[in-house]
Amino acid sequence: MPARGGGRGVCATATLAAGDLVLVSRPMAYVTSEFGTLPDVEELVASTKCSDLCANQRALLLDLHAGDDIAQEDGDVPGSGATEVVTEERLYGIIGCNSFGEEFTDFASSLARAPPPERSPQQQPGGGGPVQVQVGHLGLWHSFSMLNHSCCPNAVNYVVGDSMCVFAAGHVEQGSELLINYLGAASLRPVEERQAGLAEAYAFSCGCPRCSLELLHGCSSSSNSSAGSMSVSEELQVLLGRCTDRAAELQDILAGPSAPPTPGDQLAALTELCEQAAADLAAAEALMTPAPQLMMQLMQTQQAGPGQAMLWLRAAAYEMYSQRTAIAEAAARCMEAAEAQGAAAAEATEAAAVPSSGAAELTERLWAAAAGALESQLGLVAAVAPHSDLHLFLATKALALAQAAEGRARAREGAGQQSAAAEQVVGSEAALARCCAVVRGRYGRQLSDGTVQRLLEGAAVGLSQVAV
Ligand SMILES: C[S@@+](CC[C@H](N)C(=O)[O-])C[C@H]1O[C@@H](n2cnc3c(N)ncnc32)[C@H](O)[C@@H]1O
């Protein structure tokens, strides 16, 4: 694969579906840190140096790509032998190009790895040490290191214990290259930032279809531009800048020192923020809708269907979708609190204890808006980070919202009230089926129903611990 630094890659030897196991790799070096932080690279370097590598293992280590400069300076051909010395510079190069780390092990599988309740909560199976469900880790795995990157990956990886597992994350034709995402959450940033990140960390320029499509579209000038001379990319940056400012405002409204004192005030401030966020998102969506001729050209050069091409483009504005969900959710919670306060006050004065149906309807509308915003967010993640942790996280969150909406609808029916807004929410059965499909795509197509259930329970607990 001459277009890839180091020249190698991994291709499917058979046609694959999401959730097919591609490889399991044992670590050559592996370090962890408590409290979920990412260990320092120096720790992995020190651990690799200290480990007593046999000739075979040293040959495998030296076989790894260390960056184009280092390979050229050494006149090295990968896989050239066990007798070479692993210099410090080379080791840093190898670790820089090939290590993989996470701030904490993913929330679903970490809980699923904890012992079942009948065992002591502190004991590993077989009586080992305490189980750490949230540790940060960094490691080096040889066969995993052969996988190249794409911003629209077709494979997904995660660590169990200290082993690296890789699964297909969608349909993969026999002979096609398997590609993973090196960028983590940064994969949901615009193309210029992704390219800069990859150039800095790995010294290559990504030529994946999503990058090419976005670059081509981003260079075109925006017909919406008030200045008339801004490119799509520049205009998107302006909108994303406003999104960042709004995030600070949201923080202030929810927790800052100048937080408005009553849920009513808070709701008014959130409603205003929600309107601004919706207007900016609509502007971004218009910006990311190419003119028909450009769309034809983009699809022909990138071999992507129109739906796919659109999702790839819109994923550059992901932060705005995510913010719209956060604001709508905050507004719904706020209205719910106001509704509960109203009910409590009515009860205290022995007035009608049932909250007014107008308030109830508004609460439902806000929850339906939050669920709708989450569905848009989920669609983007499914397109650019299929079966990732984030995909599972959002699917689980959508399931929780659907179940809560159904619970409220039943409670209101019990109180003789109607709620039309709840019907807009994806039903919990559909949301559960989607969650199970995401789990199977991430953790293995062949999982039993019991294991899927256990992983979903893990994801639900993780959801309650992580605020996004
Ligand atoms: C983990 S290695 C992947 C295997 C590597 N191609 C090899 O032959 O050893 C990471 C390196 O592969 C190269 N690489 C990965 N993805 C790439 C891509 N999409 N385009 C070009 N080079 C890529 C970069 O040089 C990067 O530093």
PDBQT file of the ligand as one rigid body, heavy atoms in Angstrom, charges set to zero:
ROOT
HETATM    1  C1  LIG A 501      -0.325   2.238  13.091  1.00  0.00    +0.000 C 
HETATM    2  S1  LIG A 501       0.586   2.515  11.645  1.00  0.00    +0.000 S 
HETATM    3  C2  LIG A 501      -0.366   1.757  10.418  1.00  0.00    +0.000 C 
HETATM    4  C3  LIG A 501       0.418   0.773   9.592  1.00  0.00    +0.000 C 
HETATM    5  C4  LIG A 501       1.435   1.365   8.686  1.00  0.00    +0.000 C 
HETATM    6  N1  LIG A 501       0.813   1.727   7.419  1.00  0.00    +0.000 N 
HETATM    7  C5  LIG A 501       2.604   0.425   8.452  1.00  0.00    +0.000 C 
HETATM    8  O1  LIG A 501       2.913   0.104   7.302  1.00  0.00    +0.000 OA
HETATM    9  O2  LIG A 501       3.208   0.006   9.441  1.00  0.00    +0.000 OA
HETATM   10  C6  LIG A 501       0.315   4.241  11.499  1.00  0.00    +0.000 C 
HETATM   11  C7  LIG A 501       0.988   4.891  10.340  1.00  0.00    +0.000 C 
HETATM   12  O3  LIG A 501       0.409   4.487   9.107  1.00  0.00    +0.000 OA
HETATM   13  C8  LIG A 501       0.316   5.568   8.212  1.00  0.00    +0.000 C 
HETATM   14  N2  LIG A 501      -1.120   5.782   7.903  1.00  0.00    +0.000 N 
HETATM   15  C9  LIG A 501      -2.182   5.407   8.625  1.00  0.00    +0.000 A 
HETATM   16  N3  LIG A 501      -3.329   5.737   8.021  1.00  0.00    +0.000 NA
HETATM   17  C10 LIG A 501      -2.998   6.355   6.896  1.00  0.00    +0.000 A 
HETATM   18  C11 LIG A 501      -3.738   6.960   5.851  1.00  0.00    +0.000 A 
HETATM   19  N4  LIG A 501      -5.077   6.991   5.864  1.00  0.00    +0.000 N 
HETATM   20  N5  LIG A 501      -3.056   7.515   4.831  1.00  0.00    +0.000 NA
HETATM   21  C12 LIG A 501      -1.707   7.514   4.796  1.00  0.00    +0.000 A 
HETATM   22  N6  LIG A 501      -0.934   6.970   5.774  1.00  0.00    +0.000 NA
HETATM   23  C13 LIG A 501      -1.566   6.391   6.804  1.00  0.00    +0.000 A 
HETATM   24  C14 LIG A 501       0.910   6.787   8.903  1.00  0.00    +0.000 C 
HETATM   25  O4  LIG A 501       2.233   6.923   8.496  1.00  0.00    +0.000 OA
HETATM   26  C15 LIG A 501       0.859   6.394  10.367  1.00  0.00    +0.000 C 
HETATM   27  O5  LIG A 501       1.871   6.995  11.129  1.00  0.00    +0.000 OA
ENDROOT
TORSDOF 0
